[in-house]
Amino acid sequence: MAGFDDVDDLTGTLEDYLERADLRSRIPTFIRLAEVRLDRRLNLADNETALSLVLVDGAAPLPDDFRAWRSVTGPCGEQIDYVAPHAFASSSRDPWPVSGRSGFAQGAFTILGSISLEDIVDSTDPWQFGLDNAFIRVAPCFGSVSLVYRQGIPPLSDARPSNWLLAKHPDLYLYAALLEAEPFLRRDARVATWRAMLEAAMADLTALDRDARWGRSRMRASEPTP
């Protein structure tokens, strides 16, 4: 499928597919809902990025577009492993060595929502207040860490007429927006069609992404096995 140059091209194509020229004011909503749907599903190399975080007292706020972490390393490439919030809280009160995937890691990190580390016990759900003001906590206190994370899809707008997803995979935008539009138009018979096309496109893209990352490599244990 040929790419769309920008959100105006996508809007015009949606009008053509829907055979409606009176939805110009509604289409941005369909597009935004499509982005929310895709944001929950996509986990590709294309939407991974790296960021250096400066720590203050061992903590730093996460970027607004943070969705999930992939790796965290220290300023000299030290391995820093993830531990659950309640385990991190326990280790900060009574320090213990963090066993990594290859020997001992050089540190540990956890990710918290709007809850104080001091308030965490084994029974506490650290996400009970959501991901508002989410931050990373690292021990020991490095000056900075490098975070590789999955970022959200940058929403299309007049100020941002295109993004990496629209440029590389316009069919996902089209099918997802049509999937949002048809129920609004009470054309439920078309919902199954666009859902099937969206799922097929996402399956193809996931397979391509997996091959691009790993090829035909085989998993191998990093530690002795029985």
N, C-alpha and C positions, 0 to 999 in steps of 0.2 A: 504494500500500500504506500502510495506517495505521501510524503510528510506534509504537514500543515505548516505554513510559515509562522503563524501566530494564532492567538485566540480568536481573531476575527475570521480567519479561514475555518477554524473548527466550528465556530458559531454558524457560518454559512453552510457548512456541510451538514450540521445537525438539522438546520431548517430544511435542507433538501431531503434528508432521510425521513424526517417526520412529515414532510409535505405540508408544512405550516410556516407561513411568513409573519404570523402575529405573536410569536413567542420570544422575540428579541429580549424582552425584559425578564423572561423566566429562565432563559438558557444559562445565564451565569450561575443560577442556583443548581441546575442540573450538573453543571461542570464541577461546582464546588462539592456537591454530594458525591460525585464520581471520584474526586480526589480523596475524600475521606475514606471511601470504600477501598480504593487502591492503596492508600497509605497503610491500611491495616494488613494488607496482604503481601506487598512487594518486599522482598529481601534480596536485593541484587547488588552486584559490585558497583553498578552505576550510582546507587544511592548511598554509598559509603564514602565517608570523608574523614580526614584526620585533623585534629585540633590540639594545640598546646594549651594546657590549663595551668595558670599560676595558682598555687595553693596558699591559702592563708589559714594558719593553724590546722593544716592538714586537710582543708576542705575547699571546694570551689563549686560554684553553680554550674549546672549543665546548660548547654545552649538550648535556645527555644525550640529548635527543630530536632532535638534528640528524640530518638525512638527506641534504640537498643544499642548496647555496647558490643564491640567485637574484640578489642584488646586494649590494655592499658600498660604502658611501659614507663620506666623512670627516665630521668634526663640523660642517662648514659646507656639506655636500652635495657635496663634491669627488668626482669620479669616481675610483674605484679599480678597476683591472682585474686580472683573474686571470692569473697566469702559472704554468707548470708548476714543480714543486718544484726540479728541477735548474736551470732557467733563473733562478729566484728566487735560488738559492744562488750562481750565477755572478754575477748582477747585484749581490748584496750584497757580494761580494768585489771586483768591478770594476764600479762603478755605471754604468748606461746608462739613457737615457730610455725610458720605457715608452710605446709608441704606442697610443693608445686608439682607440675607434671614431669619435671626433670630435676630431681633433687629438691633443694629448698628454694622457694621463691625469695626474692629480695624484699617483698612487702606484700601487703594485702589492701584491697579496696572494697568498698560497698557503695551502694547507691540508695539514697533515701528520698522519700517525699517530704511532706511538711510535718515532720515529727523529729523531736530532739533525740539524739543518740542516747542521752541519759535516761530517756523514758522507755527504751526498748528492753523488753524481757522476752523470754522464750515464747510466751503466748501472744506477743504483740504482732499484729499485722502491720508491717511498715508502710503499706500502701493504703491504709484505711482512710487517709485524708487525700488520696489521689496523688498526682504527680506535679501539683502546683509547687513551684519553687524547688524543683528537684535538684539535688546536689550530689557530688561524689565526695567520699571521705576516704583518705589514704593514710596508712600507717606503715612504716614510720613517716614522719613529716618531710617528704621531699619538697624542694622548692617549686617544682613543676612536674607535670606528667604529660605524656602524649596519649590522647584518647582517639582511637579509631571507632567510629560509631555509624549506625544507620540513621540517616537524616530523613525527615519527612519530605513529601513532595512539595516544592515551592508553589504555592497557589498562583494560578494565572489571574492576571488583572490588567488594567490599562497600563499600570506602572511596570508590570512584568508580563509582557505579551507572550512569552514562550519560556520553556524550561527544558531540562534534559529529557524528561519523559515524553513530552509532546514532540520534540525533535527526533527522538530515536524510536519511539513506539506509539505513533499516533492512533493505531487501531485500538489500543487499550483505552485511551481517552474517549474515542468515539463510542465503542461498545458500552463502556461504563456509563457515559452520559445518556445514551439511549435507554439503558436499563433503568435509569432514574426518571427519564421523561415519560416513558410509556404508561406507568401507573398513574401519573398526574393527568394524562390524557384519557385515562380509563380505557386503554387498549391493552387489556391484560393478556390477550392472546399473543402479543409480541414480546412479552417479558421473557418467556422461555427461550425464544430465539436469541435475543441479545445476551441472556445469561449464558447460554451454551457457547456462543461465539467468544464471549469474554473469558470463560473458563478455558476454552481451547487455546486462545492466544496466550493466557497466563501460563498454561502448562508448557507450551512451546518455549516461551521466554525463560521460564525456570530451568528447563532442560538445557537450553543454550548457555545460560549463565553458569550452570553447574559444570558443563564441559569446558567453558572458558576458564574457570577457576582451577579445576582439578584434572581435566583431561581424563585419561584412563589410569590415573594413579590409584594405587591400592592403599588401604589403611594398614598401618603397621604399629604395633604396640611399642611405646617408648620406654617401657620398663619390663623387666623379666616376667615371664608368665610360667605357670606351673607346667 
